[in-house]
Amino acid sequence: MKNHGKSIRNILLAVSLFLFLTAQSQSVKPNARLYQSFSKEYIENLLKTKPEQISYLNYFLDNSYYVVSLKSEKPIEGIDIQTLQNTLSKVKFSEINYDKNSFNILKYNFYFEEYSALTYIWKEAGIAIVLRPEKHIKEDFKLLNK
């Protein structure tokens, strides 16, 4: 009889764990901009196998960089996006204006340093895009998801 009680408890534990993981993966909604950079199949696979990766990518879209106006009093130095586009064929900078809600940092081949920030100058939009260090992005994401 004792083994029967353990079996039921193990089954209930397994079912609870399954329901928890299913609910957790369903609560993560991929940002629409992810579909501009990844295939639908890849995103659906991540939702099933690693929903935390979708959460991280959603976070990354808006928190991996910040924007500074080029009209500030101090001149801002950095890599010119136009120069970058001419040198690296993978970078096709199509936007003319910056809109935080539609800008997709994942569409471009920006280089992220692990420990230091990099600045890209976007003259047409009148801004500089400052890429946060990769280590800081990951640490901040972990803090938010504790």
C-alpha positions as CSV (number, residue, x, y, z in Angstrom):
1,M,0.0,0.0,0.0
2,K,2.9,2.4,0.7
3,N,4.3,1.9,-2.8
4,H,0.8,2.7,-4.2
5,G,0.9,6.1,-2.3
6,K,4.3,6.9,-3.6
7,S,3.2,6.1,-7.2
8,I,0.2,8.4,-7.0
9,R,2.4,11.1,-5.5
10,N,5.0,10.7,-8.3
11,I,2.3,10.8,-10.9
12,L,0.7,14.0,-9.4
13,L,4.2,15.6,-9.2
14,A,4.9,14.7,-12.9
15,V,1.5,16.1,-14.0
16,S,1.9,19.3,-11.9
17,L,5.4,19.8,-13.4
18,F,4.1,19.2,-16.9
19,L,1.2,21.7,-16.4
20,F,3.6,24.3,-14.9
21,L,6.0,24.0,-17.9
22,T,3.1,24.1,-20.4
23,A,1.6,27.2,-18.8
24,Q,5.0,28.9,-18.6
25,S,5.7,28.3,-22.3
26,Q,2.3,29.5,-23.3
27,S,2.7,32.7,-21.2
28,V,5.7,33.8,-23.3
29,K,4.6,35.7,-26.4
30,P,7.2,36.4,-29.1
31,N,7.5,40.0,-30.1
32,A,6.4,40.5,-33.7
33,R,9.8,41.8,-34.6
34,L,11.4,38.4,-33.9
35,Y,9.6,37.1,-37.0
36,Q,11.6,39.6,-39.1
37,S,14.8,38.0,-38.0
38,F,13.9,34.3,-37.4
39,S,11.7,31.7,-39.1
40,K,8.3,30.9,-37.7
41,E,9.4,27.3,-37.2
42,Y,12.5,28.4,-35.2
43,I,10.5,30.6,-32.9
44,E,7.8,27.9,-32.4
45,N,10.6,25.4,-31.6
46,L,12.1,27.8,-29.0
47,L,8.7,28.3,-27.5
48,K,8.4,24.5,-26.9
49,T,11.9,23.8,-25.9
50,K,13.4,27.0,-24.5
51,P,10.7,29.6,-23.7
52,E,13.2,31.5,-21.6
53,Q,15.2,32.2,-24.8
54,I,12.1,33.9,-26.4
55,S,11.8,36.0,-23.2
56,Y,15.5,37.0,-23.5
57,L,15.1,37.9,-27.2
58,N,12.0,40.0,-26.4
59,Y,14.1,41.8,-23.7
60,F,17.0,42.2,-26.1
61,L,15.0,44.0,-28.7
62,D,14.4,47.0,-26.5
63,N,17.1,46.8,-23.9
64,S,20.3,46.0,-25.8
65,Y,20.9,49.6,-26.8
66,Y,20.0,53.2,-26.1
67,V,19.7,56.2,-28.3
68,V,21.4,59.6,-28.0
69,S,20.6,62.7,-30.1
70,L,23.4,63.9,-32.4
71,K,22.2,67.4,-31.6
72,S,23.7,67.3,-28.1
73,E,26.3,69.9,-27.1
74,K,29.1,67.3,-27.0
75,P,30.1,65.7,-30.3
76,I,29.4,62.0,-30.4
77,E,31.9,59.7,-32.0
78,G,31.3,56.2,-33.3
79,I,31.1,54.0,-36.3
80,D,29.1,55.6,-39.1
81,I,26.2,53.3,-40.2
82,Q,26.7,54.3,-43.8
83,T,30.4,53.3,-43.6
84,L,29.5,50.1,-42.0
85,Q,26.9,49.4,-44.7
86,N,29.4,49.9,-47.4
87,T,32.0,47.7,-45.7
88,L,29.9,44.8,-44.6
89,S,27.5,43.4,-47.2
90,K,25.3,41.8,-44.5
91,V,24.2,45.2,-43.1
92,K,21.4,46.7,-45.1
93,F,20.2,49.6,-43.2
94,S,16.7,50.3,-44.6
95,E,15.1,52.6,-42.1
96,I,15.2,56.3,-42.7
97,N,13.7,57.4,-39.3
98,Y,14.1,55.8,-35.9
99,D,11.0,54.5,-34.2
100,K,11.6,52.5,-31.0
101,N,8.5,50.4,-31.4
102,S,9.4,49.2,-34.9
103,F,13.3,49.3,-34.8
104,N,14.7,45.8,-34.8
105,I,18.3,45.6,-33.6
106,L,18.4,41.9,-34.6
107,K,18.0,42.7,-38.3
108,Y,21.4,44.1,-38.5
109,N,24.9,42.7,-38.1
110,F,25.9,45.0,-35.2
111,Y,28.8,43.8,-33.2
112,F,28.3,43.6,-29.5
113,E,31.3,43.8,-27.2
114,E,31.1,41.6,-24.1
115,Y,32.5,44.3,-21.7
116,S,32.3,47.7,-23.4
117,A,29.7,49.8,-25.3
118,L,29.9,50.5,-29.0
119,T,28.4,53.5,-30.7
120,Y,27.0,53.6,-34.2
121,I,26.2,57.0,-35.8
122,W,23.0,57.2,-37.8
123,K,23.2,60.6,-39.4
124,E,20.0,60.4,-41.4
125,A,17.9,59.8,-38.2
126,G,20.0,62.3,-36.2
127,I,20.9,59.8,-33.5
128,A,23.6,57.6,-32.2
129,I,22.8,54.0,-31.3
130,V,24.8,52.9,-28.3
131,L,25.0,49.2,-27.9
132,R,25.2,48.1,-24.3
133,P,27.9,45.5,-23.3
134,E,26.5,42.0,-23.8
135,K,27.4,41.1,-20.2
136,H,25.3,43.9,-18.8
137,I,22.3,42.9,-21.0
138,K,22.4,39.3,-19.7
139,E,22.9,40.4,-16.1
140,D,20.0,42.8,-16.2
141,F,17.8,40.2,-17.8
142,K,18.7,37.7,-15.0
143,L,17.8,40.3,-12.4
144,L,14.4,41.0,-13.9
145,N,13.6,37.3,-14.1
146,K,14.5,36.2,-10.6
